[in-house]
Amino acid sequence: MKIAIIRQKFVLYGGAEQFVQGYIHQLAEAGHDIHIFANQWTPSKHPRIHVHPVSSFKFNAFIRTLSFAWFACRAVEKDTFDIIQSHEKTWRQDVYRVGDGCHKEWLEQRKRFLPALKGFFLSFNPFHQLILKLEKNMFESGQCRKFIAISQMVKNDILKHYHCPPQNISVVYNGVDLKRFNPENNDLHRERIRKEIGISEKSLLILFVGSGFERKGLKYLLEATQFLGSEDWRLLIMGKGRWKQYIQCAPESLRSRIIHKEPVPEIEKYYSSADIFALPSIYEPFGNANLEALATGLPVITTRHCGAADIIQHRHNGLIVENPESSKEIADNINSLLDPALRQTMSQNARILAEQFSLDKNTQEMLSAYKEILPPTTMTY
């Protein structure tokens, strides 16, 4: 098949971005011709992956989003494709992968954590108004024939806010590179990475991976440190954001235990150095970092407002925080993992769970979703 993929950023850092990279290479390896329409990209050497630059005006988020959608639509119309799949909110796609979740639901959740006046004006922000109009058009106009929700939570959110036929929404969970993210790699990286960031082997390392600190719940994780047990713990934050502002959320006496690093392409090495993974998001469509951590054999602490909670069994292969703004509940879950025996059991179960979500399985499920909207003669595997 000849497949167009619309994505503003086709880059190597970020859980969602790395997943898209892996998925596209899986399609190319299966013999499909992939055409990427992007504003920023990492070059690919694969002969079946072709990048088409798409312009956008970067004056502000409103102009950038609107101009990219416009230019991307014009670009894909210059050729013919079996499938046009967008990862952005545009008005020209056959398949929309709802990787960013339902924006209307995100705004509802966000308002819960804002002062009343600020929450009121949030809805009238021109950027959010644009996203909501694009979103409503996609879900209700009938132009887009298939929606890929990356969790059951996301599908439920779409049906809650929009008149979209349920049969047009397929739930396809993300996949993970099970070789790259693997507990067998721990011996290769653990000692070196811990030495690099200045912590001993005896220290309990809690890892947070994600940019967009507000949505990922970093404030509440940092506040939770005041309730952690007296064990020698360290917290490693890997992500982009207003770090100097957020570190103020942690008690001053504990800030020396908290380390911040910008995200790096070889993030798997840092998973290998950790003992616990915590991502207490206030809204997360799925959170591929959760899946990467599970694949590495890390007990994962997430929240009920994260799509990954669909697949996690509480206290079996991960822990689910019911109230993401409760720093005490987050801390209680971390403290329960101070028990090495429980940590070891959950680590083994985490890997077993992740093995159900390979990149190959994800690709096959995506191809099955395409099959629902294409003539039978179009599909080749």
Secondary structure, DSSP 8 states (H G I E B T S, - for coil): -EEEEE-SEE-SSSHHHHHHHHHHHHHHHTT-EEEEEESEE-----TTEEEEE-----SSHHHHHHHHHHHHHHHHTTS--SEEEESS--S--SEEEETT--HHHHHHHHHHTS-HHHHHHHTT-HHHHHHHHHHHHHHHSS---EEEESSHHHHHHHHHHS---GGGEEE----B-TTTS-GGGHHHHHHHHHHHHT--TTSEEEEEE-S-HHHHTHHHHHHHGGGS-SS-EEEEEES-S-HHHHGGGS-GGGGGGEEEE---S-THHHHHH-SEEE---SSBS--HHHHHHHHTT--EEEETTBGGGGT--BTTTEEEES-TT-HHHHHHHHHHTTSHHHHHHHHHHHHHHHTTSBHHHHHHHHHHHHHTTS-GGG---
